[in-house]
Amino acid sequence: MQSARPVVEHRRAPRAHGTLVFRYHRAPGGAADVAAWMAGGPARGPERVPDPTMNFSPSGIAFDDIAICADGDVLLFELGIPGEPGRWRGGARVVRISPVPIDERDEFVAATHRVAIALESFPDEGVTALAAYTERTRRANGQSA
């Protein structure tokens, strides 16, 4: 009889499940577009605002949306904490995109895919705010901090 292998956690910090203020678009020029975006440049492609309920940590976010990107794509995003005034721009890489299982789809949300991104370029203030919000959300959901 084969025993189950232990689950190895690869994330730097535990994730929380809650809402974020989040919009994004694909970077048509890839990583070369990140600096201009973070300096306040305009979106160079159609922006998406996915369902605000997401899984997140200070190093990554997973959200449901339609399939407009692929594994390895660079996304440019703006993120905010609900109820707080700050907004931060950043760049992320798509780690994984996969279909949302049929039994997990919401009939009122058009999302068909789950997108997992790693935050690669994000201001320190944004990381600090996201870390604090992740901890607060985990506690509110009854998870250990």
C-alpha positions as CSV (number, residue, x, y, z in Angstrom):
1,M,0.0,0.0,0.0
2,Q,1.4,3.4,-1.0
3,S,1.2,6.2,1.5
4,A,0.1,9.7,0.5
5,R,2.9,12.1,-0.1
6,P,2.9,15.2,2.1
7,V,1.8,18.4,0.5
8,V,4.7,20.7,0.1
9,E,3.9,24.4,0.4
10,H,5.8,26.5,-2.2
11,R,4.4,29.9,-1.3
12,R,6.4,32.3,0.7
13,A,3.3,33.3,2.8
14,P,-0.1,31.7,3.4
15,R,-3.0,32.9,1.3
16,A,-6.2,34.4,2.4
17,H,-9.6,34.3,0.7
18,G,-11.5,37.6,0.3
19,T,-12.0,40.6,-1.9
20,L,-9.5,42.9,-3.6
21,V,-9.9,46.0,-5.8
22,F,-8.1,44.7,-8.9
23,R,-7.9,45.5,-12.5
24,Y,-5.3,44.2,-15.1
25,H,-4.3,43.9,-18.7
26,R,-1.8,41.9,-20.7
27,A,1.5,43.6,-21.3
28,P,1.9,43.5,-25.1
29,G,5.6,44.2,-24.8
30,G,6.1,41.8,-21.9
31,A,8.4,42.7,-19.1
32,A,9.6,45.8,-21.1
33,D,6.2,47.4,-20.4
34,V,6.4,47.1,-16.6
35,A,8.5,50.2,-15.8
36,A,6.3,52.5,-18.0
37,W,3.1,51.2,-16.4
38,M,4.5,51.6,-12.8
39,A,5.5,55.2,-13.7
40,G,1.9,56.0,-14.5
41,G,1.7,55.2,-18.2
42,P,-1.6,54.3,-19.8
43,A,-2.9,50.8,-20.3
44,R,-1.8,49.5,-23.7
45,G,-4.5,46.9,-24.0
46,P,-8.1,46.2,-22.9
47,E,-8.4,46.3,-19.1
48,R,-10.2,43.6,-17.2
49,V,-11.9,43.8,-13.8
50,P,-12.4,40.2,-12.6
51,D,-14.7,39.1,-9.8
52,P,-13.3,40.7,-6.7
53,T,-13.4,37.5,-4.6
54,M,-9.8,36.1,-4.8
55,N,-7.1,34.1,-3.1
56,F,-4.1,36.3,-2.3
57,S,-0.9,36.7,-0.3
58,P,1.8,39.3,-0.5
59,S,3.5,37.4,-3.3
60,G,0.6,36.3,-5.5
61,I,-3.0,36.4,-6.4
62,A,-5.4,33.8,-7.9
63,F,-8.7,35.1,-9.5
64,D,-11.4,33.8,-11.8
65,D,-11.9,35.5,-15.2
66,I,-12.2,34.7,-18.9
67,A,-9.1,33.3,-20.6
68,I,-7.3,36.3,-22.1
69,C,-3.8,35.3,-21.0
70,A,-1.6,32.2,-21.0
71,D,1.0,30.7,-18.7
72,G,4.1,32.9,-18.7
73,D,2.3,36.1,-19.8
74,V,3.2,39.4,-18.1
75,L,0.2,41.2,-16.6
76,L,0.1,44.9,-15.6
77,F,-2.2,45.5,-12.7
78,E,-3.6,48.0,-10.2
79,L,-4.5,46.8,-6.8
80,G,-6.3,48.3,-3.8
81,I,-7.4,47.1,-0.4
82,P,-11.2,47.4,0.0
83,G,-12.2,50.4,2.1
84,E,-8.7,51.9,1.9
85,P,-7.7,54.8,-0.4
86,G,-4.3,53.6,-1.7
87,R,-3.9,52.0,-5.1
88,W,-0.6,50.5,-6.3
89,R,0.5,49.5,-9.8
90,G,2.6,46.4,-10.5
91,G,3.7,43.7,-12.8
92,A,3.1,40.0,-12.5
93,R,3.7,36.8,-14.3
94,V,1.0,34.2,-15.0
95,V,2.0,31.1,-13.2
96,R,-1.0,29.0,-14.2
97,I,-4.3,29.4,-16.0
98,S,-6.8,26.5,-15.8
99,P,-10.5,26.0,-16.4
100,V,-12.7,26.6,-13.4
101,P,-14.4,23.3,-12.7
102,I,-18.0,23.3,-13.8
103,D,-19.3,22.6,-10.3
104,E,-17.4,25.7,-9.0
105,R,-18.7,28.2,-11.6
106,D,-21.1,30.9,-10.6
107,E,-23.9,31.4,-13.0
108,F,-23.8,35.2,-12.3
109,V,-20.1,35.5,-13.1
110,A,-18.8,35.1,-16.7
111,A,-15.4,33.6,-15.5
112,T,-14.4,30.4,-17.1
113,H,-10.7,30.2,-15.9
114,R,-8.7,30.5,-12.8
115,V,-5.6,32.7,-13.2
116,A,-2.7,32.4,-10.7
117,I,-0.1,35.2,-10.8
118,A,3.2,35.9,-9.0
119,L,3.8,39.5,-8.2
120,E,7.2,40.4,-9.6
121,S,7.2,44.2,-9.5
122,F,5.2,45.8,-6.7
123,P,6.0,48.8,-4.5
124,D,7.0,48.1,-0.9
125,E,4.0,50.1,0.3
126,G,1.7,47.8,-1.6
127,V,3.4,44.6,-0.4
128,T,3.1,45.9,3.2
129,A,-0.6,46.8,2.8
130,L,-1.3,43.5,1.1
131,A,0.5,41.5,3.8
132,A,-1.4,43.3,6.6
133,Y,-4.7,42.8,4.8
134,T,-3.9,39.1,4.2
135,E,-3.3,38.6,7.9
136,R,-6.5,40.5,8.9
137,T,-8.5,38.5,6.4
138,R,-7.1,35.2,7.5
139,R,-7.9,36.0,11.2
140,A,-11.5,37.1,10.2
141,N,-11.9,33.8,8.4
142,G,-10.8,31.8,11.5
143,Q,-7.4,30.9,10.1
144,S,-4.1,31.2,12.0
145,A,-2.1,34.2,11.1
